[in-house]
Amino acid sequence: MKENIYVLICVAFVYLCNGQLDRKQPPKDLTMDQIMSRMLGGYDAIANRLTLPGGLVLKELDMYLTETQFKALNAKTKRKRRKAISNENGYWRSGVMPYTFSPGRYDSADQYFVKVAMRELEKYTCLRFIPRTNEQDYVDFIDAQGCWSQLGRQGGRQELSLDRNGCRFKGLYLHEIGHAIGLIHEQNRPDRDEFIRINVQNIQPGLQSQFEKYPESYINTRNVQYDFPSVMHYGVTAFSRDGSSPTISAQPAYKDREEEIGRVYQKELSFGDVKVLNAMYKCNIHCPITVCNNGGFLDQNCECICPDGSSDCQQGKTRQNPGCTNVANDWKCNIWAKQGECRRRPSWMNENCARACGVCGNEQNIRQDQGNKCENFHDDTTCDKWKENGDCVVAEDWMRQNCKKTCMYCDPNNPRPSTNCVNAHSDDAKCREWALDGECAINPAWMTVNCASDCHTCKNNESLPDGGMKTTRGVVVTRPPVVTTPPPTTPTPNNCEDRYPTANCRDFQTNWNFCSVHKMWMEANCMKTCGLCGGGEREKEIDDCKDDNKQCPVWARGNQCVINPGYMLKYCMKSCRVCTSGLREGSQQLVEQFTAESGSTRINVNAAHLFSAVFFVIFSVLNC
């Protein structure tokens, strides 16, 4: 038992040291497609969700397609090899995607981490994501059952669902937004057979069609090679008949690349993802002719992005200090450095990503043509948006290079403005930790007062009682008391409610009687509209749905409904929100499948209480 507790604590430590943090960390042993299928109730329940009210068709777990798109993707015509939708009518005009968050469905932390994913796309491409004002075409982030999106721009309001019970991880944000901007699944590319093998004998019966190759007439590779680590690639057991037999294998020539496929915890954009998006949206069309060697390409700022994440492949550029290297993956080292990891966990980064962090005399990130000019390298509007999302604090080094005017990093005599005061909170180390984790943007009311120095919100030139000036932390100042306590964690959502927009739910039922026609989908997403919240025909069914353990709400908030369905869907039905007949049937099938695979429900009732104590400690750390 002690060994098990030790493993749990070690897992928690690994999560705390894994890139810019999601507030809730993804299960390391699950791929994206496994999470998606569990959120739908398992492969056996997918047949109940093949259509969405409004005529959309579900394909490959998470793409709801129009009838025209579905026919196009299933056509057999051949022309040229492709990776993303080739019809530019499906691209967002000028590369700008307006968006909204459905009211009450995304708290400040959820919105922050979705914006972090958007920021990654904006850093490497000319795509821009803006809160909707009056734009006609936009994406509405909703909280329906499952993780899914529509493909490309559809016109008008279109939906993207990130189920708060298990879809809110950075890798899934990037994946679903990727569909919304026009990317398809990597394993369905027309040229995939050169790189991977589909093991048809291991596929769940009836789901072989999920591996059909896309027609070359509809998908454009943009001359980007097959991308094993793409954030759009499913795992090697996708649609497996027993959950473990591989349905995808790398061809012998690429066998060493197989471990890169589909891991949800490897949650960053790949080089191939970035390259194809730059080609799709013609991000460098305004650039003068510049040659990028060794597979690199020109980005939105007319600089080369190389496969290793540097700009050293630009013709005529000499790599400085070639002896300075990264021990870890070069591409990921550069991504992590740009996210602020060199400050967040300097010991590991300086050892494993020395070149990316510039700790051995490497000056590759300094732009000689920018010199000492006080200007933003990216456009001012984008820099202002990144500042509002806390990047001047979280990614200080990168913002100093790219948005120094916006972050006020121009004065050599004051290199870190608005930091020359004392934090009100008594623990400076915690203030710094919280600030680097994005809490200044997530909880500004509390953080900017109590951790002002680490949030860069000190009032410059504030007078001290003796008439002096508070210019350094060395000045003795009476520390004011903490104003409040840190904000509480997000409360458990109401079990009985319309998770889909109520107006749409009512329309589906009034015009189409979908509470009966699409019973399982409507029970999951339009529970209130279908009369399941009191006074309806299945009121007793809801009332009898209980949690068998008082820790169920805590575990559900920690995504255990996805990570550990064998126990949770059986003993925590209320917290996992599977309280109606259709959902009970689907969840029971998943419990039986999971129990058969693992030989147990992973956490029995007696062991649950001990687990709850350990998990609660870990959960509290991850949500501090």
Salt bridges, closest charged atoms under 4 A:
GLU60 OE2 - LYS59 NZ 3.47
GLU60 OE1 - HIS185 ND1 2.61
ASP62 OD2 - HIS175 NE2 2.99
ASP62 OD2 - HIS179 NE2 3.02
ASP62 OD1 - HIS185 NE2 2.94
GLU67 OE2 - LYS71 NZ 3.22
GLU88 OE2 - LYS282 NZ 3.65
ASP110 OD2 - ARG168 NH1 2.87
GLU120 OE2 - ARG119 NH2 2.94
GLU120 OE2 - LYS123 NZ 3.82
GLU122 OE2 - LYS385 NZ 2.39
ASP137 OD2 - ARG93 NH1 2.82
ASP137 OD2 - ARG153 NH1 3.04
ASP140 OD2 - ARG157 NH2 2.99
ASP143 OD2 - ARG164 NE 2.79
ASP143 OD1 - ARG168 NH2 3.54
ASP143 OD1 - ARG499 NH2 3.44
GLU159 OE2 - ARG157 NH1 2.88
ASP163 OD1 - ARG499 NH2 2.39
ASP163 OD1 - ARG577 NH2 3.90
GLU186 OE1 - LYS83 NZ 2.47
GLU186 OE2 - ARG189 NH1 3.02
ASP191 OD2 - ARG189 NH2 2.76
ASP193 OD1 - ARG192 NE 2.83
ASP193 OD2 - LYS213 NZ 2.84
GLU194 OE2 - ARG81 NH1 2.62
GLU258 OE1 - LYS255 NZ 2.99
GLU260 OE2 - ARG257 NE 2.55
GLU268 OE1 - LYS170 NZ 3.04
GLU303 OE2 - ARG367 NE 2.91
ASP312 OD2 - ARG319 NE 3.80
ASP312 OD2 - ARG355 NH2 2.35
GLU341 OE2 - ARG344 NH1 2.11
GLU341 OE1 - ARG345 NE 2.81
ASP379 OD1 - ARG128 NH2 3.48
ASP380 OD2 - LYS405 NZ 3.02
ASP391 OD1 - ARG119 NH1 2.68
GLU396 OE2 - ARG343 NH2 3.27
GLU396 OE2 - ARG400 NH2 2.75
GLU396 OE2 - ARG416 NE 3.08
GLU396 OE1 - HIS456 NE2 3.96
ASP397 OD1 - ARG343 NH2 3.01
ASP428 OD2 - ARG473 NH2 2.68
ASP428 OD1 - ARG479 NH1 3.76
GLU433 OE1 - LYS430 NZ 3.25
ASP437 OD1 - ARG344 NE 3.54
GLU439 OE2 - ARG23 NH2 2.46
GLU462 OE1 - LYS470 NZ 3.89
GLU497 OE2 - ARG105 NH1 3.38
GLU497 OE2 - ARG164 NH2 3.08
GLU497 OE2 - ARG577 NH1 3.44
GLU523 OE2 - ARG538 NE 3.70
GLU537 OE2 - ARG538 NH1 2.95
ASP544 OD2 - LYS540 NZ 2.70
